[in-house]
Amino acid sequence: MTWLHGLILACTLGWQAGGSADPPKTDKKAPSPSPSSSSSSSPLRKVDGGNSGDRGGKTAAPAAPKGRDAKEKPAAASEPATAAKPATAAKPAARKRGAGPHVLTRREMQKARSPFLEMPGALQGPVDRYNPETINWRDLPTWRQTSFFGLRAQGQFFVYVIDCSKSMIDEDRFARATMEVRRSVLALRQPQQFEVIFFNDESMPMPGGPRPRSADGQSKSQLLSWLRIIEPDGGTDPRAALRQAISLRPSAIFLLSDGALPDGTVEAVTHTNTHRIPIHCVDMSGGEGGNHLQRIARTSGGQYAVREAGLQGRR
């Protein structure tokens, strides 16, 4: 009986195994798909090899090609990134080549530099409101510039209008003013010209003036002799002296005073100075006259500076 039960069990298992293989036969009898669907499904059947029925009809095999495609696409997308690596590696080499000294071209050398990069005193002077570039005094020859109490001016003809009122005696103001006039005029070189005009209540130009005088030895000696006989006296009114100075059409005018100027002086000078000759003003006291001098300098395009009185205040 035992062997009979074993035979029955073996036949039963064989029938079940034979029945599980029937589903693939039913697939063959199924209606044929459209040409478009058969082209996409036929490769899947070859890969399955008819084994999909063994797992209860679950078609897990078709997901494998999708997984392969998904793995292949990121690999293809990563190829440009690997190709771009040599470009990034070349940047350090470019920086090394550019780290060497740079030779300036002529255009770069002529380019205006910041005044903070220049040596002290190299760039100093008036700024023309129509041409705001600062003057480079090192590029100007000595016979095209001068200075008075540290105020620089460019040109070839300069007029010095100096206060010789009674108040200029205080604190050796007049002595210091005439000393600076000597220094500035003696530094002039031909073909430069000059003229010196003193003023108190009246205008007192050099003998034979007012007129341009050549910066030669004879004119300079005449100036030195004349300065010895000038003594401060009287009030302070520069209007007549400035009219004479402006009429000579110089390159620049230096105006020095220590007192308050009469009312209307600024307006009179502005009205007379139609050619806008720069008037550089030196204030020897920093008092009431400073406001007038500042306005004269500003309206004419000149400079304004306060200078200490006394011979010990020289700078």
VMD Tcl script that draws the C-alpha trace (Angstrom):
set ca {
  {0.00 0.00 0.00}
  {2.85 2.34 0.68}
  {4.17 2.11 -2.82}
  {0.68 2.65 -4.19}
  {0.28 5.89 -2.25}
  {3.68 7.06 -3.54}
  {2.69 6.30 -7.13}
  {-0.56 8.27 -6.73}
  {1.31 11.23 -5.21}
  {3.85 11.21 -8.05}
  {1.09 11.17 -10.69}
  {-0.67 14.03 -8.93}
  {2.49 16.18 -8.83}
  {3.19 15.35 -12.46}
  {-0.32 16.43 -13.48}
  {0.08 19.70 -11.57}
  {3.43 20.34 -13.22}
  {1.95 19.64 -16.61}
  {-1.01 21.97 -15.90}
  {1.30 24.88 -14.93}
  {2.86 24.80 -18.38}
  {-0.49 25.33 -20.13}
  {-0.52 29.17 -19.89}
  {2.24 29.63 -22.48}
  {0.12 27.57 -24.94}
  {-2.81 29.94 -24.43}
  {-0.49 32.90 -25.24}
  {0.17 31.40 -28.64}
  {-3.56 31.21 -29.34}
  {-4.12 34.84 -28.27}
  {-4.91 37.31 -31.04}
  {-1.79 38.66 -32.72}
  {-0.95 42.20 -31.65}
  {-0.54 45.14 -34.01}
  {2.76 45.49 -35.85}
  {3.77 48.43 -33.67}
  {3.19 46.55 -30.42}
  {4.76 43.30 -31.66}
  {8.00 45.07 -32.48}
  {8.31 46.29 -28.90}
  {7.08 43.07 -27.22}
  {8.90 40.46 -29.29}
  {12.31 41.11 -27.76}
  {10.79 40.74 -24.32}
  {9.44 37.25 -25.16}
  {12.86 36.12 -26.28}
  {14.39 37.27 -23.06}
  {11.68 35.66 -20.91}
  {12.18 32.29 -22.57}
  {8.62 31.24 -21.49}
  {9.58 31.27 -17.80}
  {7.16 34.01 -16.79}
  {4.42 31.41 -16.21}
  {6.51 29.68 -13.55}
  {6.08 32.70 -11.28}
  {2.34 32.97 -11.47}
  {2.23 35.16 -14.63}
  {4.31 38.05 -13.16}
  {6.33 39.72 -15.90}
  {9.33 41.04 -13.94}
  {11.76 40.52 -16.85}
  {10.60 43.54 -18.96}
  {11.73 45.90 -16.15}
  {15.32 44.80 -16.62}
  {15.90 46.63 -19.93}
  {14.41 49.81 -18.40}
  {16.79 49.52 -15.51}
  {19.70 49.08 -17.89}
  {18.61 52.14 -19.91}
  {18.30 54.19 -16.74}
  {21.82 53.17 -15.72}
  {23.24 53.91 -19.14}
  {21.69 57.43 -19.40}
  {23.44 58.91 -16.35}
  {26.69 57.46 -17.60}
  {26.17 59.21 -20.93}
  {25.25 62.47 -19.21}
  {28.38 62.34 -17.11}
  {30.68 62.18 -20.13}
  {30.67 65.99 -20.81}
  {31.63 66.62 -17.20}
  {34.67 64.39 -17.52}
  {35.58 66.06 -20.80}
  {35.50 69.53 -19.14}
  {38.12 68.59 -16.50}
  {41.17 69.44 -18.66}
  {39.79 73.03 -19.10}
  {39.62 73.60 -15.33}
  {43.05 72.12 -14.87}
  {44.52 74.69 -17.29}
  {43.49 77.72 -15.13}
  {46.38 77.49 -12.63}
  {48.82 77.46 -15.53}
  {47.25 80.66 -16.90}
  {47.61 82.39 -13.53}
  {51.27 81.39 -13.38}
  {51.91 82.94 -16.76}
  {50.21 86.19 -15.69}
  {52.06 86.41 -12.36}
  {55.18 87.86 -13.96}
  {56.07 91.61 -14.23}
  {53.83 93.69 -16.51}
  {55.46 96.14 -18.91}
  {53.42 99.32 -19.25}
  {52.55 100.55 -22.70}
  {52.92 104.19 -23.73}
  {49.17 104.72 -23.39}
  {49.16 103.28 -19.87}
  {52.11 105.47 -18.87}
  {50.30 108.59 -20.06}
  {47.09 107.69 -18.23}
  {46.20 110.07 -15.40}
  {47.10 108.67 -12.01}
  {45.48 109.26 -8.66}
  {47.12 112.14 -6.74}
  {47.49 109.74 -3.78}
  {49.97 107.66 -5.83}
  {52.23 110.62 -6.61}
  {55.11 111.87 -4.48}
  {54.31 114.83 -2.19}
  {54.42 118.06 -4.18}
  {54.49 116.32 -7.57}
  {50.86 117.06 -8.37}
  {49.82 120.39 -6.95}
  {48.16 123.35 -8.53}
  {45.00 124.86 -9.87}
  {42.24 122.80 -11.41}
  {40.69 124.42 -14.45}
  {36.91 124.08 -14.25}
  {36.81 123.61 -18.05}
  {39.61 121.04 -17.95}
  {39.42 119.33 -14.54}
  {42.60 117.31 -14.95}
  {45.24 118.24 -12.37}
  {48.38 119.81 -13.82}
  {51.47 117.62 -13.70}
  {54.14 120.16 -12.83}
  {56.99 117.76 -13.54}
  {56.03 117.75 -17.21}
  {56.11 121.55 -17.46}
  {59.47 123.23 -18.12}
  {60.65 125.79 -15.56}
  {60.08 128.67 -17.97}
  {56.36 127.87 -18.14}
  {55.54 127.90 -14.42}
  {56.17 129.67 -11.13}
  {55.10 129.62 -7.49}
  {54.31 132.18 -4.82}
  {53.89 131.18 -1.17}
  {53.46 127.60 -2.36}
  {50.71 128.43 -4.89}
  {51.72 127.25 -8.35}
  {50.70 128.85 -11.64}
  {51.52 128.01 -15.23}
  {52.31 130.47 -17.97}
  {54.96 132.99 -19.00}
  {53.70 136.31 -17.63}
  {52.82 136.91 -13.98}
  {51.75 139.99 -12.03}
  {52.25 140.32 -8.27}
  {49.76 142.61 -6.52}
  {51.06 143.18 -2.96}
  {49.43 144.95 -0.03}
  {51.63 147.68 1.47}
  {49.08 149.20 3.86}
  {50.09 150.26 7.36}
  {48.82 147.02 8.92}
  {51.43 145.06 6.94}
  {54.05 146.30 9.42}
  {52.57 144.06 12.12}
  {54.31 140.72 12.70}
  {56.78 141.43 9.87}
  {54.13 140.71 7.25}
  {55.54 143.13 4.71}
  {59.10 141.85 5.19}
  {57.99 138.33 4.55}
  {55.84 139.33 1.55}
  {58.72 141.15 -0.17}
  {61.07 138.26 0.57}
  {58.69 135.87 -1.22}
  {58.36 138.31 -4.15}
  {62.16 138.30 -4.55}
  {62.32 134.51 -4.44}
  {59.53 134.03 -6.98}
  {60.76 136.67 -9.48}
  {64.39 135.58 -9.30}
  {63.30 132.02 -10.15}
  {61.71 133.15 -13.44}
  {63.54 132.35 -16.67}
  {63.33 133.93 -20.10}
  {61.12 134.16 -22.09}
  {59.00 134.67 -18.94}
  {57.86 138.15 -17.90}
  {56.68 139.77 -14.68}
  {55.32 142.95 -13.09}
  {54.99 143.96 -9.41}
  {52.29 146.38 -8.22}
  {51.96 147.55 -4.61}
  {48.77 149.04 -3.27}
  {47.37 150.81 -0.19}
  {44.88 153.58 -0.92}
  {46.47 153.88 -4.36}
  {48.22 151.72 -6.92}
  {52.05 151.80 -7.13}
  {53.52 149.79 -10.02}
  {57.24 149.46 -10.69}
  {58.91 152.52 -12.22}
  {57.97 152.83 -15.89}
  {54.95 150.57 -15.44}
  {52.59 148.97 -15.39}
  {54.00 146.85 -18.23}
  {55.44 143.39 -18.82}
  {59.14 143.13 -17.94}
  {61.49 140.48 -19.23}
  {62.84 138.09 -16.63}
  {66.42 139.13 -17.33}
  {69.13 140.36 -15.02}
  {68.47 144.03 -15.60}
  {64.77 143.89 -14.73}
  {65.43 141.76 -11.67}
  {68.08 144.20 -10.42}
  {65.63 147.06 -10.90}
  {63.06 145.21 -8.79}
  {65.53 144.58 -5.96}
  {66.50 148.27 -5.85}
  {62.89 149.40 -5.86}
  {61.84 147.07 -3.02}
  {64.32 148.80 -0.68}
  {62.46 152.12 -0.82}
  {58.88 150.82 -0.34}
  {57.43 151.37 3.14}
  {53.97 150.26 4.32}
  {51.46 153.05 4.92}
  {47.81 153.99 4.34}
  {44.65 151.91 3.93}
  {43.72 148.82 1.90}
  {42.06 149.12 -1.52}
  {43.29 146.76 -4.27}
  {40.73 147.68 -6.94}
  {42.95 150.12 -8.92}
  {45.95 147.77 -8.76}
  {43.85 144.82 -9.89}
  {42.44 146.80 -12.81}
  {45.98 147.54 -13.98}
  {47.05 143.94 -13.52}
  {44.05 142.56 -15.42}
  {44.57 145.02 -18.29}
  {48.03 143.52 -18.93}
  {46.39 140.13 -19.72}
  {48.93 138.02 -17.76}
  {48.86 134.24 -17.39}
  {48.03 134.61 -13.68}
  {47.86 137.19 -10.90}
  {49.05 136.77 -7.31}
  {47.11 138.94 -4.83}
  {48.37 139.29 -1.24}
  {46.62 141.18 1.55}
  {46.11 141.10 5.31}
  {43.04 143.28 5.86}
  {39.39 143.65 5.04}
  {38.72 144.88 1.50}
  {36.21 147.62 0.66}
  {32.64 146.61 -0.07}
  {32.05 145.87 -3.74}
  {35.66 144.77 -4.39}
  {34.68 141.26 -5.41}
  {32.00 142.49 -7.80}
  {34.32 145.08 -9.33}
  {37.08 142.53 -9.92}
  {34.64 140.02 -11.43}
  {33.24 142.68 -13.76}
  {36.72 143.74 -14.90}
  {38.13 140.22 -15.28}
  {36.18 139.37 -18.44}
  {38.94 137.07 -19.72}
  {38.80 135.12 -16.48}
  {42.45 135.41 -15.58}
  {43.15 133.22 -12.50}
  {43.82 135.30 -9.39}
  {45.62 133.33 -6.67}
  {45.02 134.95 -3.29}
  {47.29 134.83 -0.21}
  {45.76 135.81 3.13}
  {48.38 137.02 5.62}
  {46.01 137.33 8.59}
  {43.06 134.95 8.16}
  {40.79 137.72 9.42}
  {37.99 139.75 7.88}
  {39.67 140.01 4.50}
  {39.74 136.25 4.08}
  {36.14 136.07 2.89}
  {36.76 138.60 0.09}
  {39.96 136.88 -1.00}
  {38.27 133.49 -1.11}
  {35.49 134.83 -3.32}
  {37.95 136.52 -5.68}
  {39.93 133.30 -6.05}
  {36.82 131.17 -6.53}
  {35.17 133.38 -9.16}
  {38.40 133.73 -11.16}
  {39.42 130.07 -11.04}
  {42.38 130.73 -8.76}
  {43.57 129.33 -5.43}
  {43.29 130.63 -1.90}
  {45.76 130.05 0.93}
  {46.39 131.38 4.42}
  {50.04 131.96 5.29}
  {51.37 132.69 8.76}
  {52.83 136.09 9.36}
  {56.35 136.65 10.61}
  {59.70 135.55 9.30}
  {59.66 132.50 11.59}
  {56.41 131.36 9.95}
  {58.03 130.87 6.57}
  {57.05 127.70 4.73}
}
mol new
graphics top color blue
foreach p $ca { graphics top sphere $p radius 0.5 }
foreach p [lrange $ca 0 end-1] q [lrange $ca 1 end] { graphics top cylinder $p $q radius 0.2 }
display resetview
